[in-house]
Amino acid sequence: MTKHVKEILELTDAHYGTDIHCFLHYGKPYELLFSTIMSAQCTDARVNEVTKELYVKYPTLEDFANADLEELENDIHPVGFFHMKAAHIKDCARVLIEHFGGEVPCDIDDLTSLPGVGRKTANVIRTHVFEEPSIVVDTHVKRISNKLGLTKETDPVKIEFDLMKKIPKDHWSLINLHFITLGRELCIARRPKCDACFMREVCPSAGK
C-alpha cells in the first residue's frame, strides 16, 4: 500500500467511520438485487420510495416472475427506464426460480448471468448480502478514483481492477461507501466543494 493510498484511507475512515451499511432498503436478498437494478441512473432515495410499496404488493419472488409486465412498469415508473428495468426484474425473478432454486447466488459469474445484472450490481450483492469484500464502481467511485489519482481508466471494470490492486481488501467495501458519500456531499460532479473538503490536502485535483 502506497503512502498516498494510506493517507486516503486514514482520512475517509476518520471522517465517515468504518461501519458497512447499505443505502438501499431491503428485507430479502432478491429485493436488494431488484433495488440495485432500479438504481441505475436513479437516486437511491427515489428507489427506496418506490420499493416501500413495491415489496408489499409483490411479497414473493414468484409474484415478480408472474407479474403483469405493463403493471410492473407502472409500479416502478418513477425510477426511470421503467420498460427495461421491469423486464429485467421479471426475467431475473424467473431465472432465479428456474435455475437457482429461488436463491440469489454469491458467485460473480452466476450473478452476472442474470438479466440486467452487471459487475456493479453483482458487487453490491456480494458486499451486502454475502459480506464478500467487493468494489462497486458507480459514477461517484469512478469520478473520485480519477480525481484522487487512483486510476486513469474510464471503463468501470478496469477501474474496479485498478482499485482492487491498490486498495487493501479489508477496505474494498468501505471505499465504495466513502467515495459515494464524498461524491454526494462534497465532490459533486459540476461544483466540487474543494475548499470545504477534508481530502483537499491529498487530492491532486483539488481546486482544479
Buried (B, 14 or more C-beta within 10 A) or exposed (E): EEEBBEBBBEBBBEBBEEEEEBBBBBEBBBBBBBBBBBBBEBEBEBBBBBBEEBBEEBEBBEEBBEBEEEEBBEBBEEBBBBEEBBBBBBBBBBBBBEEBEBEBBBEBEBBBBBBBBBBBBBBBBBBBBBEBBBBBBBEBBBBBBBBBBBBEBEEBEEBBBBBBEBBBEEBBBBBBBBBBBBBEEBBEEEEBEBEEBBBBEBBEBBEE
